[in-house]
Amino acid sequence: MSRLFRRSLKDDRGSAAVEFAFVAPMMILLYYGMSETTIGMICDRRASHVAATVGDLIAQDTQVTTAEMTDVFNVGKAIIAPFPTTTLSMRITSIKADSNGNPQVVWSKVSGSAYSVRSGAVSGVPTGLLATGETAILSEVSYSYTSPLAKTLPTPITFTQKFYPVSYTHLTLPTNREV
């Protein structure tokens, strides 16, 4: 019996299969985690791109119609594709600094269910963004991402983005610029 035991200790056949059995689950989990993280990061970048594009499109216009707002919201949905658009919410708000320099809502439009229409004073505007009488567009996007794999990210993650393009149509440029 002891001779059989000693011989089995020296035999290393099958050790690679045992090592693989220990390492494979960790490698598969790492692969799923990296895949889901990468897809989530792509989704976050798309949400950021939606906020910037939608805000920039509105900031370039002098007067916005309901049809133009619908078109701009559809552009946002096209940018987020191929991700589902059912959890995409967008809010575009025109803000103007009052005589005291406090940002106030001029108008606000919403697409999706995560936001409501703004009114009154606006908080959270970066200091120095607006001088008295200047206007800007506040573009906000919320997107709830659910992983298609749902292995390492089993619950949805909500990405929110804000973008403040200054309205191009209300900018005053100095006339004596040095070239």
N, C-alpha and C positions, 0 to 999 in steps of 0.2 A: 504494500500500500504506500509506503513512504517513497518507493522508487517511482510510482505513478504520479505521486504528488510533486516530486522534484522535477519530473519531466514536464508536467503541465505548467510549472512556474517558468521554465525556460522557453516554452512555446509562445510566440508572439503573433501567431496567426489570428486574424480577426480583431486585432487591437485597433486598426484603422476604422473598422465599422463601429466599434464602441465609442471611439473618440468622435466620430461623425455624429453618432446619436446624441452625444452631449452638446456638441457645437451647433448642429443644424437648427434647433429651435431658436437659439439666440440669434443666429444669422438671419433666419426668416423674419423674426420680430424686428430686427434692425432694418431689414429691407422694407417691410411694411411701414415702419416709422418714418424712414427717410422718404418714401414715396408719398405718404400722406402729408408730411411736413412740406415737401416741395409743392404739391398741389395746393395746399393751403396758402403758401407764400405767393404763388401765382395768382390765386384768387384775391389776396390782399392787395397786390399790385394793380390788379384790374379794377378793384373798387376805388383805389387812389386815382387811377387814370379816368374813371367815370367822373369823380368829383372835379378833377381839373378840367376835363374837356367840357362838361356840361356848364360849369361856371364860366369858362372862357368864352364859349359860344354865346351865352347870354350877355356877358360883359361887352361884347363887340357890337351889340345891337342898340339902337337909340330908342326904339319902342317895340315892346314884345307883345305879340298877339297870342291868343289861346292856341291857335293852330301851330305857331312857332314853338310854344312851350311843349305841346304834345310831340312835335318832331324832335325836340331836344331830349325829352325823356325817352323817346324811342332810340335815339343815338346811345344814351346810357345803357339801355337794355342790350343793344347790339355789341357794345364794348365788353360787357360782362360775359357774353357768350364765349364758349359753349357751356358755361355754368348756368344752372336754372335761374330764371329771372323772377320767380315767384316770391323770393325773400329779399329782393332788391327794393329799397326805399330811397327816394331822393327828395330833397327840399332845396329850393332856390329862393333866396331872400335878398331883396334889394335893401341896402341900409344906407342911411345918410346921417352925417354928423350934424347935430343941431347947433344952435348958437353957443352952447356951452361945450361943444366938442363931444357930446354923448351920442353914441350911435342909436338911431331909431329905425324901426321897420317902415319902409315905404310900401312894399308889397311882398307877398310870399306865396309860392305855389308848391304843391306837394304831389308826389307820385309814390304810391305804395302805402303801407299801413304803419310803418314805424315812426312817422313824424306827423305832427299837426301843423297847421298854418300858424306862423308867428305873428305877433302884433306887439306894439309898444317898444320898450327899450330892449336892446340886445346886449347880453353879457358875454364875456369871453373874447371880445374882439381884441386883437393884439394892439398894445399901446403904440401910438404913433402911426397907425395905418391910415387914419382919416383925420384931416384937418377940418375945421369948421366949414360946413357946406359941401364937402366932398362926398361922393357916393362910391359904394363898392358893392360887389355881389358876394354873398355868402352861399357857397354850394356845400351841401352836406349829403353824405351817402352812408347808408347802413346796409350791410349785406350779411345775412346769416348763412354761413357755409357749413354744410353737412358732408362729411367725407363719404365718398362712394364705397370705400373699403370698410370703414368703421371698425378697424381692428385696434389701432392705437389712438384714434380720435373718435371715440364712440358718441360724444355729444357735440351738438353744433357749436361753432365759434362765430361770434358776431364781430365783423370788422366795421369800424366807423371811421370816416374820413371827413375832414373839413378843408375847404379851399377858399381863399379870399382874393380873387382877381379884382384889381381896381378897375372900375368901369372906364374903358378906353374913350368913350364918347364924352366924358366929363373931365378929362385930364387937361390941365393948362400947361403948355410948354413954353419955356422962355423963348423970346424972339431974338435975343442977341447971343445965341450959342456960339462958342468958339469951336472952330473946326480944326 
